[in-house]
């Protein structure tokens, strides 16, 4: 992502040095995601940061692309990376949100995993190692301790299950999504090739069952990512 393509709008007090560090983590986040997905965007991106936002959001189909970060300080770097990686994951997938596909809730799970992946990789950065030792990785580890909604994994293979119905009705139901991310992320954490597959999530269809959508995702994805997708599918068959 070229420097002139990113534009910041801060709706909170800040110092110039804060912006410089904030910008460094933005570019590192984008670079990590672009390196593993093999997809680079050359469109302008507006990043708006405000404590008034209830939650982060992104609009990948707008020009310029827009990403909202819900932050009360530019100094919360781990929170910045966590929110930005999630939203940039959505932007790279670029699903057709109008109309929204009923199984797009699963994209939220994968983008939650993207946040964890980028946080773990951020510690490979020399500047992070020297100045913020383990802060990103500790934030990532803490995500596994957040409140979740547990359910039987094979419920997602049943089109009539209460959990699947509720997930389709409310794509922002975070507790079960985080529960799934806790199980899926360890399956994909070690091999960055998985992320080459995420753009195919935009191909989910309403006429398919959830498991059929996963099967199509597997078929359409590049060979290097198929093993990890297969593990995810097996998870829901247990």
C-alpha positions as CSV (number, residue, x, y, z in Angstrom):
1,X,0.0,0.0,0.0
2,X,1.6,3.3,-1.1
3,X,1.9,6.0,1.4
4,X,-0.1,8.6,-0.6
5,X,-3.0,6.2,-0.8
6,X,-3.8,6.3,3.0
7,X,-5.5,9.3,4.5
8,X,-6.2,9.9,8.2
9,X,-9.0,11.7,9.9
10,X,-8.6,11.9,13.7
11,X,-11.6,13.0,15.8
12,X,-9.7,13.0,19.0
13,X,-6.6,14.9,20.5
14,X,-3.2,13.7,19.3
15,X,0.5,14.6,19.1
16,X,2.5,14.4,15.9
17,X,4.7,11.6,17.3
18,X,1.5,9.6,18.0
19,X,0.5,9.8,14.4
20,X,3.9,8.7,13.2
21,X,3.7,5.5,15.3
22,X,0.0,5.0,14.5
23,X,0.9,5.2,10.8
24,X,3.7,2.6,11.2
25,X,1.4,0.0,12.6
26,X,-1.2,0.7,9.9
27,X,1.4,0.1,7.2
28,X,2.7,-3.0,8.9
29,X,-0.8,-4.4,9.2
30,X,-1.5,-3.8,5.6
31,X,1.8,-5.3,4.5
32,X,1.3,-8.5,6.6
33,X,-2.2,-9.0,5.1
34,X,-1.2,-8.3,1.6
35,X,1.9,-10.6,1.8
36,X,-0.2,-13.6,2.8
37,X,-3.3,-13.0,0.7
38,X,-1.2,-12.1,-2.4
39,X,-3.7,-9.3,-2.9
40,X,-2.7,-5.6,-2.9
41,X,-5.1,-2.7,-3.2
42,X,-4.2,0.4,-5.1
43,X,-7.2,2.4,-4.2
44,X,-7.3,5.3,-1.7
45,X,-8.2,4.4,1.9
46,X,-9.7,6.9,4.4
47,X,-9.1,5.8,8.0
48,X,-11.3,7.7,10.5
49,X,-10.5,7.3,14.2
50,X,-13.1,8.4,16.8
51,X,-14.1,7.6,20.3
52,X,-17.7,8.2,19.2
53,X,-17.9,5.1,17.0
54,X,-19.6,2.3,18.8
55,X,-17.6,-0.3,16.9
56,X,-15.1,-0.4,13.9
57,X,-16.6,-0.7,10.4
58,X,-15.4,-0.8,6.8
59,X,-16.8,0.0,3.4
60,X,-14.7,-1.8,0.8
61,X,-17.0,-1.0,-2.0
62,X,-16.8,2.7,-1.6
63,X,-14.3,5.0,-3.4
64,X,-12.2,5.8,-1.5
65,X,-12.4,2.8,0.8
66,X,-13.4,3.8,4.3
67,X,-12.4,2.2,7.6
68,X,-13.7,3.5,10.9
69,X,-11.7,2.6,14.1
70,X,-13.4,3.0,17.5
71,X,-10.6,4.2,19.6
72,X,-10.2,6.9,22.4
73,X,-6.4,7.2,21.9
74,X,-3.8,6.8,19.2
75,X,-1.6,5.2,21.8
76,X,-3.7,2.0,22.1
77,X,-1.5,0.2,19.4
78,X,-2.6,-3.3,20.0
79,X,-6.3,-2.3,19.8
80,X,-5.4,-0.4,16.6
81,X,-3.9,-3.5,15.0
82,X,-6.7,-5.7,16.2
83,X,-9.5,-3.5,14.7
84,X,-7.6,-2.6,11.6
85,X,-6.6,-6.1,10.6
86,X,-10.2,-7.3,11.0
87,X,-11.6,-4.5,8.9
88,X,-8.9,-4.8,6.2
89,X,-9.7,-8.5,6.0
90,X,-13.3,-7.5,5.1
91,X,-12.0,-5.0,2.5
92,X,-9.8,-7.6,0.9
93,X,-12.7,-10.1,0.7
94,X,-15.0,-7.4,-0.6
95,X,-18.2,-9.4,-0.2
96,X,-21.4,-8.1,-1.9
97,X,-23.1,-6.6,1.3
98,X,-26.1,-5.4,-0.6
99,X,-27.8,-7.8,-0.5
100,X,-26.0,-9.5,2.3
101,X,-25.6,-13.3,2.0
102,X,-27.0,-15.2,4.9
103,X,-23.7,-17.0,5.7
104,X,-21.6,-13.9,5.7
105,X,-21.5,-14.2,9.4
106,X,-18.7,-16.7,8.8
107,X,-16.6,-14.0,7.3
108,X,-16.7,-12.3,10.7
109,X,-15.1,-15.4,12.2
110,X,-12.3,-15.5,9.7
111,X,-11.6,-11.7,10.1
112,X,-11.4,-12.3,13.8
113,X,-8.7,-14.9,13.1
114,X,-7.0,-12.3,10.8
115,X,-6.7,-9.9,13.8
116,X,-5.1,-12.6,15.8
117,X,-2.7,-13.6,13.0
118,X,-1.6,-10.0,12.4
119,X,-1.1,-9.4,16.1
120,X,1.1,-12.5,16.4
121,X,3.1,-11.5,13.3
122,X,3.5,-7.9,14.5
123,X,6.0,-9.1,17.0
124,X,8.3,-10.1,14.1
125,X,8.8,-6.4,13.4
126,X,12.2,-5.1,14.7
127,X,10.7,-1.8,16.0
128,X,8.1,-3.7,17.9
129,X,10.6,-6.1,19.4
130,X,12.8,-3.3,20.6
131,X,10.1,-1.0,22.0
132,X,7.0,-3.1,22.7
133,X,8.2,-6.5,23.5
134,X,5.3,-9.0,23.7
135,X,2.6,-6.3,23.9
136,X,1.0,-7.4,20.6
137,X,1.3,-11.1,21.3
138,X,0.0,-10.7,24.9
139,X,-3.1,-8.9,23.5
140,X,-3.6,-11.8,21.0
141,X,-3.4,-14.4,23.8
142,X,-5.9,-12.4,26.0
143,X,-8.5,-12.8,23.2
144,X,-8.8,-16.4,24.0
145,X,-10.1,-15.5,27.5
146,X,-12.9,-13.3,26.3
147,X,-16.6,-14.3,26.9
148,X,-17.9,-16.8,24.4
149,X,-21.0,-18.7,23.6
150,X,-20.2,-22.4,23.4
151,X,-22.2,-24.9,21.4
152,X,-21.7,-28.3,19.7
153,X,-19.6,-27.7,16.6
154,X,-21.6,-30.1,14.5
155,X,-24.7,-27.9,15.0
156,X,-23.4,-25.9,12.0
157,X,-23.9,-28.9,9.7
158,X,-27.6,-28.9,10.6
159,X,-29.5,-26.3,8.6
160,X,-32.3,-26.3,11.3
161,X,-30.0,-25.8,14.3
162,X,-30.9,-22.8,16.6
163,X,-27.3,-21.6,16.6
164,X,-27.0,-21.5,12.8
165,X,-30.3,-19.7,12.5
166,X,-29.3,-17.1,15.0
167,X,-26.0,-16.5,13.4
168,X,-27.7,-15.9,10.1
169,X,-30.2,-13.5,11.7
170,X,-27.5,-11.6,13.5
171,X,-24.1,-11.3,11.8
172,X,-22.8,-9.3,14.8
173,X,-23.4,-12.1,17.4
174,X,-19.8,-12.0,18.6
175,X,-19.8,-14.6,21.4
176,X,-20.2,-17.6,19.2
177,X,-18.0,-16.1,16.5
178,X,-15.2,-15.7,19.0
179,X,-15.8,-19.3,20.2
180,X,-15.3,-20.5,16.6
181,X,-12.2,-18.3,16.2
182,X,-10.7,-19.9,19.3
183,X,-11.0,-23.3,17.6
184,X,-10.2,-22.3,14.0
185,X,-7.2,-20.0,14.6
186,X,-4.9,-22.7,15.9
187,X,-5.7,-24.8,12.8
188,X,-4.5,-22.0,10.5
189,X,-2.0,-20.0,12.6
190,X,1.2,-21.7,11.4
191,X,0.7,-21.5,7.6
192,X,0.2,-18.2,6.0
193,X,-0.9,-19.9,2.8
194,X,-4.4,-20.2,4.2
195,X,-5.0,-16.4,3.7
196,X,-4.9,-16.9,-0.1
197,X,-8.3,-18.4,0.2
198,X,-10.2,-15.7,1.9
199,X,-11.3,-13.8,-1.2
200,X,-13.4,-16.8,-2.1
201,X,-15.6,-16.2,0.9
202,X,-17.3,-13.6,-1.2
203,X,-18.7,-16.4,-3.4
204,X,-21.0,-17.8,-0.7
205,X,-24.6,-18.3,-2.0
206,X,-27.9,-18.2,-0.2
207,X,-29.2,-21.2,-2.1
208,X,-26.4,-23.3,-0.5
209,X,-26.4,-24.9,2.9
210,X,-23.6,-23.7,5.1
211,X,-21.6,-26.9,4.6
212,X,-22.1,-26.6,0.8
213,X,-20.7,-23.0,1.0
214,X,-17.6,-24.4,2.8
215,X,-17.2,-27.1,0.3
216,X,-17.4,-24.6,-2.6
217,X,-14.8,-22.4,-0.7
218,X,-12.5,-25.4,-0.6
219,X,-12.9,-26.2,-4.3
220,X,-12.3,-22.6,-5.5
221,X,-9.4,-21.9,-3.2
222,X,-5.7,-22.2,-4.2
223,X,-4.0,-25.6,-3.5
224,X,-1.7,-24.3,-0.7
225,X,-4.7,-23.3,1.4
226,X,-6.9,-26.4,0.9
227,X,-5.4,-28.4,3.8
228,X,-6.4,-25.7,6.4
229,X,-9.9,-25.4,4.9
230,X,-10.3,-29.1,5.1
231,X,-9.4,-29.0,8.8
232,X,-12.1,-26.3,9.3
233,X,-14.7,-28.4,7.5
234,X,-13.8,-31.5,9.6
235,X,-14.2,-29.4,12.7
236,X,-17.9,-28.9,12.0
237,X,-18.4,-32.6,11.3
238,X,-17.2,-33.8,14.7
